[in-house]
Amino acid sequence: MVEAAIIFFLRRLGYQFIQEGNVLSGVKDEIEWIKKEFQAMVAFLKDADKRQQRDETVAGWVKEVRILAFNAEDVIDEFLIQMSTTHWNSLYFFKNLKIRYQIGSHIRKLKKQVIEVKERKDRYVVNGLMMCEDALAASSYRGTGGMSSRGPGAASPFVREDNIVGIEHDVEQLMKLVLEGNVKNFLAVSVFGMVGLGKTTLVKEVFKKSKVLFDCHSWVFVSQSCNLKDVLKHILFGFIASRGEPALDVMGAMDEGWLLERINDYLQDKKYLLVLDDIWDDNLWEELKHAFPRRKGRIIITTRLRGIASPLEDSFHIYDLQPLPYELAWRIFCKKAFRSSQGTCPDDLKEFAEALVRKCGGLPLAIVAIGGLLSCKGRNTRVWQSVLNTLDWEINDNRDIERLNKALLFSYNHLPFYLKYCFLYLGLFPEDYEIGRKRLIRMWVAEGFVEGTAQRTEEEVANHYFVQLTDRSMIKQSLYMLEMW
């Protein structure tokens, strides 16, 4: 990640200082020296940024470099502010002794900081990395294993449904459960499982196949920050829209009690299907359930918290989603990692591929994330051995929630530096927020994350970045993204 910050800084440095026709005499050489030092750091950081997860000395130095890059950007910003607030031309600006002294002082201070950080790297970090290499080799020799994972994130895995195989049995079983018995009776089903198992993907398939059997249907994503009123409004709007009826003009002004009554009245004579995706709070369900008539309805809940999946009444069933069996996990991994050979694993890579699939523990998101990473690594056995060794080092606990975090972190650490900023930028948007692809690409360009080439414009390069992130299963392309292209 830090190399991305430095590259971004170097672009600004080159543009704002080096290309400035009237750079302060005596300071230009120091700016050039700083630029070369930062450029030298980038190659080192591409390795150190990955290793910081397991080496505190490296992590400390990487943090210092990050702060240094941000301090350097502050110098550029101060320079630009001075320029913008000076009423004379740039030539007068550089002849002003006070301003020359201030800018020169900042540059020399920055150079001193660069020297100090460089010396600490030579004194401590290089030795630390050598020790890491020895330990890594020992770890490889012992054949240590294990695995780990990601914290709360989007409910659905970053996996396109057409790339998932092996859910046919779960779809069949859940369909049978949802549609069993008399449709005139009420039934609620909780699809429970840890993050990354594909709960939303499964329910989407069931919803798509069964909604035609009902008079109205609604799908609502329930985030951690949702309040009762917002959820009720989305439920009602979904039911109304599914029948092609106009939305109520007063819906925005309705209070919670009015919405509860309105939904109940609307559903009295209808067969309805409702999906509440990713519920985090059992108290929310306790309040919501009063909105639904106890007849002619089917409600499907997805949740990763076991407390919410506890049976609330006789008509409430639990579908406990399990990890994929090894055979299906293997098929998914090969389909992702060996796309160019129609999902066929080469014999010389089979040993490494099988070990990686076992470490993913049957979690579709982990399998696809690691498979997407390795699809970009070629078929060099030494590269695959290195990936497996690094995974051994980083993943040393079998607890489910840690398994997925480490799988995702591992994929993130292997992103090229130019993709890391673009990926992290998505964190500015709310969870499950949909944004047009072209708009996102333009935002990346405006932020300075993309540099055009002689052959391609900035937007073309940014679109290539988008495709790379999608292919690596780091982002999920929705229908909205396609339509807004």
N, C-alpha and C positions, 0 to 999 in steps of 0.2 A: 504494500500500500504506500510506503514512504517514497519509493522510487517514483510513483505517480505524482506525488506532491512536488518532488524535486524537478521532474520533467516540466510540470506546469509552471514552476517558478522560473526555470531556465528560459522558457519561451517568453515570459514577461520580461526577464532580464535582458535577453537579446533584443527584444523589440523596443523597450523603453530606454535602455542605456547605450548598448553597443551600437545600435543603429542611429543614435542621436548624433547629429553632425557636430554639436558643440559640447561634447563631453568634457568635464572638468579635467584640465591638465594635471597629471600626476595621479589621478584617481582611476583613469581608464585602465592602466596596467593592473591595478589592484582588482578592479571589476573583472577583468579578463582572468586573473588568477583564481578568483572566487568561482567563476563560471567553470573553469577547468577542474577545480577540486570537486565541485558538485557533480560534474559529469563523471569523474572517476568513482564517486561514491555510488552511482546508479548501478553499475555492474555488480559491485559488492553487495548492494542492498537486495538485488534480485534473489540472492541466495540467503542473506541474513534475515530478510523479511519473513521467509518461510520458517527459518530455524528459531525465531524468537519465541514461538509457542512452547518450545521445550528447553530453552536456555535463557536464564535470567540475565546473564551478562550481555548477551546479544540483544535481548529485549530492551534493556536499559539504554544501550547505545542507539538502537533504532529510534527510541523515544527522543533522545537528544537530537538526532538528525532531523526528526520531524519538527521539533520546536525551532531548530535552527532555520529550517526552510520557511517556516511561518514568520520568524523574525526578519528574514531576508525580504519576504513579501511586504512586510511593514515598512522597510526602508524604501522599497519601490513606491508604495502608496504615499509615503510622506513626500517623496520627490514629486510625484504627480500633483499632489495637493499644492505644494509650493509653486509649481508651474502654473496651475489653474488660477491661483489667487494673485499671481503677479500680473500687473496691468501692462507691463512692458513685454517686448518680444523675448524669445528664448536667449538671444545673444546678450541682452541686458541682464537676464536672469543669471547667466553664468559669470557675468562680470561683477555681480554683487558679492563683495567679500564675505559678508556675514553668512549669506546662504551657501556660498562655496565652502566655507569652513564647516557649517553644520552638516551638509551632505557628505563632505570628505570625512568628517569625524565619525559619522554613522558607518561609512564604508570600511574605515580602518578598524572600528570596533567589531564589525561583522567578520572581517578577515581574521582578527584575533580569536573569535569564537570558533571559526572554522579550523584554525590551527589546533586549538585545544581539543576539539572533538576528534580530529584526525589523529592526534597523539594518543588519546585514550583508546581509539580503535586499535592502533598498532601495539599498544602496551597490554591491553586486556582481551579485546574481542577476538583477534586473530588466534591467539592461544586457545581461547574458549572454543572456537570453531574447530580447531584441530582435535581438541578433546572430544568434541561432538562426533567427529568423523570416526574416531577410535571406538566410541561407545556405540555408534550406529553399526559399525562392522561387527562388534561383539553381539549386538542385538540380532543381527542377521544370522550370525553363526548359531546362536542359541535357538533361533526359530520362534521367538516370542510372538504372541498373538494378542487379540483383544480388539475392542471396538468402542465407539462413543457417539455424541449427538447434539442437536440444536434446541434452543429454547422456544418460547411461544412465537409462532409466526402465523402465516396464512393457514387457513383450515385445510385447504386442498393442496396436494403435492404439486410441484411445478412440472407436471407431466401432462402432455396432451393425451386425451382419452384414446386417440387412434394409435398411440405408441404403447398402450398397456395391453398385455395379454394376461390371461390367467384369472380374470375376474368373472368369467362366465358363470362359474358355479355359484359365487356369491350373489351375482345378479339374479340367478334363478331362485336361490333360496330366499332372498329378501323379497322378490316379487311374490313368491308363494305365501310368505308371511303377511305381506301387506294386503294381498287380495283374498286371503283365506276367509272362509265363512261367509256370512251374509254381509254384503257391502252396506246394507242398511244399518249395521251396527257400528259403533265407534271403536277405533283401534289406534293406539299410539305405539311407535317402534323407536327405540333408541339404538342407533348404530354407534357403538362404543369402541374406542381403540386409541392407541398413542398416535402422536403426530407422525405423519409420513406413511401410514398404512393405506391411505387412499380412500378414506371414508366418503369424502365429497365426490370423488370420481365414481364410486360405486352407486351412491344415491342419485347422482345425476343420470346415470344410465337407467335406473329404476323409474325415476321421475319421468324421463323422456318416453319410456315404453308404456307407462300406466296412466298418464294424465288424461289420455283420450277417453278413459272409462269413467271420468268424473265430470260433473257439471261445471266445476270451476277449480282452479288450482292456483297456488302461490308459492314462490320460493323466496325466503328471506335469509340473508346472511346476518348473523347476530354477533357483532364484534364485542370485545371486552368493554368498549366505551359506550355501547348502545344503551339508551334508556327505554323504559317501557313504552312511552308515548311514541317514540320513533319506530319501534318494532311493530306496534299496533297499526300505525299508519301504513307501513310497508306491506303488512299482511293484507289489510283491506284493499289497498291499491292493487296488489297482485291479483286478488280474487276478481275485482271489478274489471281489470284489464284483460284477464283471461277470457272473459265473456264478450269482449269488444264494447263494453259499456263506457260511457264518459265518466271521468273522475269527478268526485264531488267537489264543488268549488269551496266548500266550507271545511274541507278536511284538515287544512292547516290550523284552523282555529279550534278544532275539537280538543277536549281534555281527555284524560285517560278513561274516565268512567263512561263518557259518551262513546268513545271508540270501542270499548268492550261491549257495550250494548248494541252498537251498530253492527259489529261483526257477527254477534250472536243472532241478531234479527236477520241479517243478510243470508246466513247459512241455514236457517231453519228448514227450508224445504229443498235443500240442495245436497247432492253428494259432492264432497269436497276433498281435495288433497293438498296438504300443506307440508313444506319442508322448512325446518328451522335449523340452519346450518351453523355449526360451531357455537353451541350454547356453553357459556362458562359459569353460569350462576343458577343454582337450582331454585333460588327464590324467584327468579324471573319466570321460570316455568309455572311455579305456584300461582303467580299473578296472571299469567297468560291463559292458563287452562280454562278459566271462567268464561273466556270469549267463545268457546267452541261447544256447540250442541253435542250431546252424547249420543248421536246417531248419524248415520250416513257419512261419517268422516274418517279420514286416515291422516295421521300426523307422523312424520318421520323427523327425528332429531339426530344430529350428529354431534358428538362431544368427545373430548379427550380426557374428561374428568370423570372418574368412576362414580363419585357421589351423585352426579346428575343422572347417571344411568341406572340408579337403583329403582326398582319397581315402585311406582307411586300409587298404583291401583291395579285391579284385576285386568283391566284392558290395556295395560302398559307392558310391552315386551322388550327384551334386550337382544340385540344382535351383536355378539362379541366378535369383532373382526380380528382375524388372526394373521400373523405374518405369512408370506407366501412360502409354500414348500420349495425345497431346493431346486427341483426340476424346473418349476415355473420361473423361479428367480434366475436360473441359468439362461433360460430362453430370452428373458427380458434384457439381461445384461448383454448377451451376445448381439441381440438386435440393435442395441444402442452403441456398443463399443466397436462392432465390426459391420458398420452399415455398408461399406464399400464392397464387402464380400457376402451380402445378403444374410448376415447374421451367423456366418460360419467362422468358428474360432480356429486359427492356425494351430497345428500340432505343437509348435515350439513355444506357444504362449499359453497353452491349455493349463499347465500347472499353476502359473501366476493368476490366470483368470479365475480358476476354481477357488483358489485361496481368497481372492478378493470378494467373490460372491458369498462365500461362507462368512466373511467378516461383516457383510451387510445385513446379516440376520433376517433375511426375508422382508425387509422394509423396501417397498417400491421406490420411495423417494431416494433412499441411500443408493439403491442399485442403479437407478437411472442417473443420479448425480455422478457417481464414480464411473459408470459406463460412458457418460458424455465426456468426462475428463479424458479418459483413456482413448476415446475415438480420435483425439487430437494429438496423441503421442506417437503414432506410427506403430511399427511392428518390431522395433528393436528390443531384443530380450533384455539387454542391459538397462534400458529405460524402464521397462515393466518391473524388473527386479528392484530398481531404485524406488519406484512408486510403492511397491509392496513393502519394502524396508521402511520407508518413511511412514507408511500407514501403521506398521507395527509399532513404531516409536510413539506416534501421536495417540494411538488408540489402545489403551491398556486396561479398560474396564468394560465389562459386559452389560452394565445396566442400560436398559432400553433407551431412556431419554438422552443419555450421553452418547449412545451409538450414533444417533442421527445428527447431533450437533457436530461431532467430529467429522462425519462424512461430508457435511455441508461446508464446514470450515476448511477441510482439506481441498475441496473443489475451489473454494474462494482463493485460497493461498496459491493455487496453480493458475489462476487467471493471469494473462499478460497484464503488465502495469496499466496499459491504456484502457483495459476493460474494467479495472477496479473502480476508478472514479465513476464511470458510467453506471456500474452496478450499485454502488453505495448511494448514488444520487437518488435512486428509486426509494430509498428510505425516507425521503422528504414527504412522500405521499402517504395518505392513510392506508391502513391494511385493506387489501383487496380492491384498491382504487383502480379504475380503468381509465387509461389515458390513450389518446390517439397516437398511433405509431409515428406519424409524421411530426406531430407536435413534440413528442418526446425527443426525437432526433434533432429538431431545431433547438430545443432547450439545451441538449448536450453541446451543440455547436456554440450557442450563445455563452455558455459557461466556460468555454475555452478548453473543453476536454478533447477536442478533435482538431487534427491538423490535416489540411488537404495536401494533395500531391500534384505533380505535373499531369498525371493521368486521370485523377479523380477529384471531384469537388469535396468540400467538407461534408456536405449532406450525404454524398455517396459513401464516403468513408464511415460516417456515423451509422448509416444503414447497414454497412458490413459489420460494424460492432454489434448492432442489434441482433443480426442473424447469428453471430458467434455466441452471444449470451443465450439465445433461444436454443441453439444446437447443443449447448452445454447443460441445458435444463436449469439454468440459473434464473430465468424469467419465464413466465407463462404467457403465451400469446393468446388472447381471447378473440372471440368473434368481433367484438367492438374494435379491437386494434386493427383487424383486417379491414373492417368496413371504413374506418377513419383514415386509412392509408391514402 
